[in-house]
Amino acid sequence: MEFKHISILLQESVDFLITDKNGIYVDCTMGGAGHSSGFAAQLEAGGLLLGIDQDEDAIAVASKRLLGKFTCQTKVAKANFKDFPLVLDSLGIDKIDGIFFDLGVSSYQLDCAERGFSYMHNGPLDMRMNQDAKLDAAYVVNNYSEADLAEIIHKYGEERWSKRIAQFIVAARKEKPLTTTFELVDVIKKAIPKGARIDGPHPAKRTFQAIRIEVNNELGILAETMETAVKRLKSGGRIGVITFHSLEDRIIKQTFAKLVKGCTCPPQLPVCICGNKPLLKKAGNMVPSKKEIEENPRSRSARLRYAIKI
């Protein structure tokens, strides 16, 4: 299957991130190199664009689209975005001019049935962004306790029917293990009352999101990774993060706010005793234009959060 993915808020991301045409920039979620190509196109011979991704398919495609195709230097590395400091260290790079994250699942991953991300295509219950990872969706669905399933679906999917869905999953897997996305979709549809399925998104959307987040530990690594990213920026360096749902967006927003404020002392203290200084300034956000949403409906929930290192 061809690796197709429409980069969201592409021009906005490029315009914000690139300030030094001979600088060092890192795209920690390279995917099919949409944003990476946009960044690289703005750089001159002294610049470097480093693309990182944990997905083998993305690495293969992005390598063809990036390496040797631009005036600047381009490098590609396979790693989880939380491990970007290790990649920088291996290249002898300390500080960088800009860093970018496009969170969530790509269109390619959603549309590739055999990856098991989508409730719209039948495939194996996988959902691993890193195909070398041990934990997959099938294990979560067939081995987690009913209580743990309910908690995950409620916490990561914000699903009101989480307990009932978990109950139905456990009952179904007693008959036989659930191995495909459509088998899981059928169980979810049976669990959610018919009246609750008439309006709103696909009944399996929230549960699939929750299981995907659990499999890839998407939220557990966000705050620490953002703080590390800011520390690796040069003064005046920039960070941009595209989020797609309220859970990850809240983490990014709160982390940026913390780094803008600096001090973590209780408000009742007359003077600061923690010694933490602000690291960021000008934190803000933007959303896709009406035109972009019309051309790419998947961009509807996207938000670009950005900030500048002091």
URQUI-V982968 format. One record per pair of residues at least 6 apart in sequence whose ideal C-beta (glycine too) atoms are under 7 Angstrom apart, sorted by the first residue. I is the first residue (numbers start at 1). J is the second residue. D is the distance in whole Angstrom. If there is no record, write none. Layout:
((I & J & D) (I & J & D))
This chain:
((1 & 112 & 5) (3 & 32 & 5) (3 & 57 & 6) (3 & 61 & 4) (3 & 108 & 5) (4 & 107 & 6) (4 & 108 & 6) (5 & 31 & 6) (5 & 32 & 5) (5 & 34 & 6) (5 & 106 & 5) (5 & 107 & 4) (5 & 108 & 5) (6 & 107 & 6) (6 & 296 & 5) (7 & 34 & 3) (7 & 35 & 5) (8 & 242 & 6) (8 & 288 & 6) (8 & 296 & 7) (8 & 299 & 4) (8 & 302 & 5) (9 & 242 & 6) (9 & 286 & 7) (9 & 288 & 6) (9 & 302 & 6) (9 & 304 & 5) (10 & 34 & 6) (10 & 35 & 6) (10 & 38 & 5) (12 & 286 & 6) (12 & 304 & 6) (13 & 35 & 6) (13 & 100 & 7) (13 & 240 & 5) (13 & 304 & 6) (14 & 38 & 4) (14 & 39 & 6) (14 & 42 & 6) (16 & 238 & 6) (16 & 240 & 6) (16 & 306 & 5) (17 & 25 & 7) (17 & 39 & 6) (17 & 98 & 4) (17 & 100 & 6) (17 & 238 & 5) (17 & 240 & 5) (18 & 25 & 7) (18 & 39 & 6) (18 & 42 & 4) (18 & 98 & 7) (19 & 97 & 7) (19 & 238 & 7) (20 & 97 & 5) (21 & 42 & 6) (21 & 43 & 6) (21 & 44 & 4) (21 & 47 & 6) (22 & 44 & 5) (22 & 46 & 3) (22 & 47 & 5) (23 & 47 & 6) (23 & 97 & 3) (23 & 98 & 7) (24 & 48 & 5) (24 & 93 & 6) (24 & 96 & 5) (24 & 97 & 5) (25 & 39 & 5) (25 & 49 & 5) (25 & 96 & 7) (25 & 97 & 6) (25 & 98 & 4) (26 & 50 & 5) (26 & 52 & 7) (26 & 84 & 6) (26 & 96 & 6) (26 & 99 & 5) (26 & 100 & 7) (27 & 35 & 6) (27 & 36 & 4) (27 & 39 & 6) (27 & 49 & 7) (27 & 51 & 5) (27 & 52 & 7) (27 & 100 & 5) (28 & 52 & 5) (28 & 81 & 4) (28 & 84 & 5) (28 & 99 & 6) (28 & 100 & 7) (28 & 101 & 5) (29 & 53 & 6) (29 & 81 & 6) (29 & 101 & 5) (29 & 102 & 5) (29 & 103 & 7) (30 & 36 & 5) (30 & 51 & 4) (30 & 52 & 6) (30 & 53 & 4) (30 & 58 & 6) (30 & 62 & 5) (31 & 53 & 6) (31 & 58 & 5) (31 & 102 & 7) (31 & 106 & 5) (32 & 58 & 6) (32 & 61 & 5) (32 & 62 & 6) (32 & 108 & 6) (33 & 51 & 6) (33 & 62 & 4) (33 & 65 & 4) (33 & 66 & 5) (35 & 100 & 6) (35 & 102 & 6) (36 & 49 & 6) (36 & 51 & 4) (36 & 62 & 7) (36 & 66 & 6) (37 & 65 & 6) (37 & 66 & 7) (39 & 49 & 5) (40 & 49 & 4) (40 & 66 & 7) (40 & 70 & 4) (40 & 72 & 6) (40 & 74 & 6) (41 & 70 & 6) (43 & 49 & 6) (43 & 70 & 7) (43 & 71 & 7) (43 & 72 & 4) (44 & 71 & 6) (44 & 72 & 6) (45 & 71 & 6) (45 & 72 & 6) (47 & 72 & 4) (47 & 73 & 7) (48 & 72 & 6) (48 & 73 & 4) (48 & 75 & 7) (49 & 72 & 6) (49 & 74 & 5) (50 & 75 & 5) (50 & 77 & 7) (51 & 62 & 6) (51 & 66 & 6) (51 & 76 & 5) (52 & 77 & 5) (52 & 79 & 5) (52 & 81 & 6) (52 & 84 & 6) (52 & 87 & 6) (53 & 59 & 6) (53 & 62 & 7) (53 & 78 & 7) (54 & 78 & 6) (54 & 79 & 6) (54 & 80 & 5) (54 & 129 & 6) (54 & 130 & 4) (55 & 129 & 6) (55 & 130 & 7) (56 & 131 & 5) (59 & 76 & 6) (59 & 78 & 5) (62 & 76 & 6) (63 & 76 & 5) (66 & 74 & 5) (66 & 76 & 6) (67 & 74 & 6) (67 & 76 & 6) (77 & 87 & 5) (79 & 86 & 7) (79 & 87 & 5) (80 & 130 & 7) (81 & 101 & 6) (81 & 225 & 6) (82 & 221 & 4) (82 & 225 & 5) (85 & 228 & 6) (85 & 232 & 6) (88 & 232 & 7) (95 & 232 & 6) (95 & 233 & 7) (95 & 234 & 4) (96 & 232 & 6) (96 & 233 & 6) (96 & 234 & 7) (96 & 237 & 6) (97 & 234 & 6) (97 & 237 & 5) (98 & 237 & 6) (98 & 238 & 5) (99 & 229 & 5) (99 & 233 & 7) (99 & 239 & 5) (100 & 240 & 5) (101 & 241 & 5) (102 & 242 & 5) (103 & 241 & 7) (103 & 242 & 6) (103 & 243 & 5) (103 & 244 & 6) (103 & 248 & 5) (104 & 244 & 4) (105 & 117 & 5) (105 & 212 & 7) (107 & 298 & 6) (109 & 115 & 5) (109 & 117 & 5) (110 & 117 & 5) (110 & 118 & 5) (113 & 121 & 4) (113 & 122 & 6) (113 & 123 & 4) (114 & 123 & 5) (114 & 124 & 7) (115 & 123 & 7) (115 & 126 & 6) (116 & 123 & 5) (116 & 124 & 5) (116 & 125 & 5) (116 & 126 & 3) (116 & 127 & 5) (116 & 137 & 6) (116 & 181 & 6) (117 & 127 & 5) (117 & 212 & 6) (118 & 181 & 7) (119 & 181 & 6) (119 & 185 & 5) (119 & 202 & 6) (119 & 204 & 4) (119 & 205 & 7) (119 & 208 & 5) (121 & 181 & 7) (122 & 180 & 6) (122 & 181 & 6) (122 & 182 & 4) (123 & 180 & 7) (123 & 181 & 5) (124 & 179 & 7) (124 & 180 & 6) (125 & 136 & 7) (125 & 137 & 4) (125 & 138 & 4) (125 & 141 & 6) (125 & 178 & 6) (125 & 179 & 6) (125 & 180 & 6) (125 & 181 & 6) (125 & 184 & 6) (126 & 136 & 5) (126 & 137 & 6) (127 & 136 & 6) (127 & 137 & 4) (127 & 211 & 6) (127 & 212 & 5) (127 & 215 & 5) (128 & 136 & 5) (128 & 215 & 6) (129 & 216 & 5) (135 & 215 & 6) (136 & 215 & 6) (137 & 211 & 5) (137 & 215 & 6) (138 & 179 & 6) (140 & 211 & 6) (140 & 214 & 6) (140 & 215 & 6) (141 & 169 & 6) (141 & 178 & 5) (141 & 184 & 6) (141 & 211 & 7) (142 & 173 & 5) (142 & 177 & 5) (142 & 178 & 6) (146 & 166 & 5) (146 & 167 & 6) (146 & 170 & 5) (149 & 166 & 4) (149 & 169 & 6) (150 & 162 & 5) (150 & 163 & 5) (150 & 166 & 4) (152 & 210 & 5) (152 & 214 & 5) (153 & 159 & 5) (153 & 162 & 4) (153 & 165 & 6) (153 & 166 & 6) (153 & 207 & 5) (153 & 210 & 5) (154 & 162 & 4) (156 & 209 & 7) (156 & 210 & 4) (156 & 213 & 4) (156 & 214 & 6) (156 & 247 & 7) (157 & 206 & 4) (157 & 207 & 5) (157 & 209 & 5) (157 & 210 & 3) (158 & 206 & 6) (159 & 165 & 7) (159 & 206 & 4) (159 & 207 & 6) (159 & 210 & 7) (161 & 191 & 6) (161 & 192 & 5) (161 & 196 & 7) (164 & 191 & 5) (165 & 188 & 6) (165 & 191 & 4) (165 & 207 & 6) (168 & 187 & 5) (168 & 190 & 6) (168 & 191 & 4) (169 & 187 & 6) (172 & 178 & 6) (172 & 187 & 5) (178 & 184 & 5) (178 & 187 & 7) (185 & 204 & 5) (188 & 203 & 6) (188 & 204 & 5) (188 & 207 & 5) (189 & 197 & 7) (189 & 203 & 5) (192 & 203 & 5) (197 & 203 & 5) (209 & 245 & 7) (213 & 219 & 6) (218 & 248 & 7) (219 & 247 & 6) (219 & 248 & 6) (219 & 251 & 6) (222 & 248 & 6) (222 & 251 & 5) (222 & 252 & 7) (223 & 251 & 6) (223 & 255 & 5) (226 & 252 & 6) (226 & 255 & 5) (227 & 255 & 7) (227 & 259 & 7) (229 & 239 & 6) (230 & 239 & 6) (230 & 259 & 6) (230 & 279 & 5) (230 & 280 & 6) (230 & 309 & 6) (233 & 239 & 7) (233 & 309 & 4) (234 & 309 & 7) (235 & 309 & 6) (235 & 310 & 7) (236 & 308 & 7) (236 & 309 & 6) (237 & 309 & 4) (238 & 306 & 7) (238 & 308 & 5) (239 & 306 & 7) (239 & 307 & 6) (240 & 304 & 6) (240 & 306 & 5) (241 & 252 & 5) (241 & 305 & 5) (242 & 302 & 6) (242 & 304 & 5) (243 & 249 & 4) (243 & 252 & 6) (243 & 303 & 5) (243 & 305 & 7) (244 & 301 & 5) (244 & 302 & 6) (245 & 301 & 6) (249 & 303 & 6) (252 & 305 & 5) (253 & 305 & 6) (256 & 280 & 6) (256 & 283 & 4) (256 & 305 & 6) (256 & 307 & 5) (257 & 283 & 7) (259 & 278 & 7) (259 & 279 & 5) (259 & 280 & 4) (260 & 278 & 6) (260 & 280 & 5) (260 & 281 & 7) (260 & 283 & 5) (261 & 278 & 6) (262 & 276 & 5) (262 & 277 & 5) (262 & 278 & 4) (262 & 279 & 7) (263 & 272 & 5) (263 & 274 & 6) (263 & 276 & 6) (264 & 274 & 5) (264 & 276 & 6) (265 & 272 & 5) (265 & 273 & 6) (265 & 274 & 5) (278 & 310 & 6) (279 & 309 & 6) (279 & 310 & 6) (280 & 307 & 4) (280 & 308 & 7) (280 & 309 & 6) (280 & 310 & 7) (281 & 308 & 5) (281 & 310 & 5) (282 & 307 & 6) (282 & 308 & 5) (283 & 307 & 4) (284 & 306 & 6) (285 & 303 & 5) (285 & 304 & 6) (285 & 305 & 5) (285 & 306 & 7) (286 & 304 & 5) (287 & 302 & 7) (287 & 303 & 5) (288 & 299 & 4) (288 & 302 & 6) (292 & 299 & 5) (293 & 299 & 6) (293 & 300 & 5))
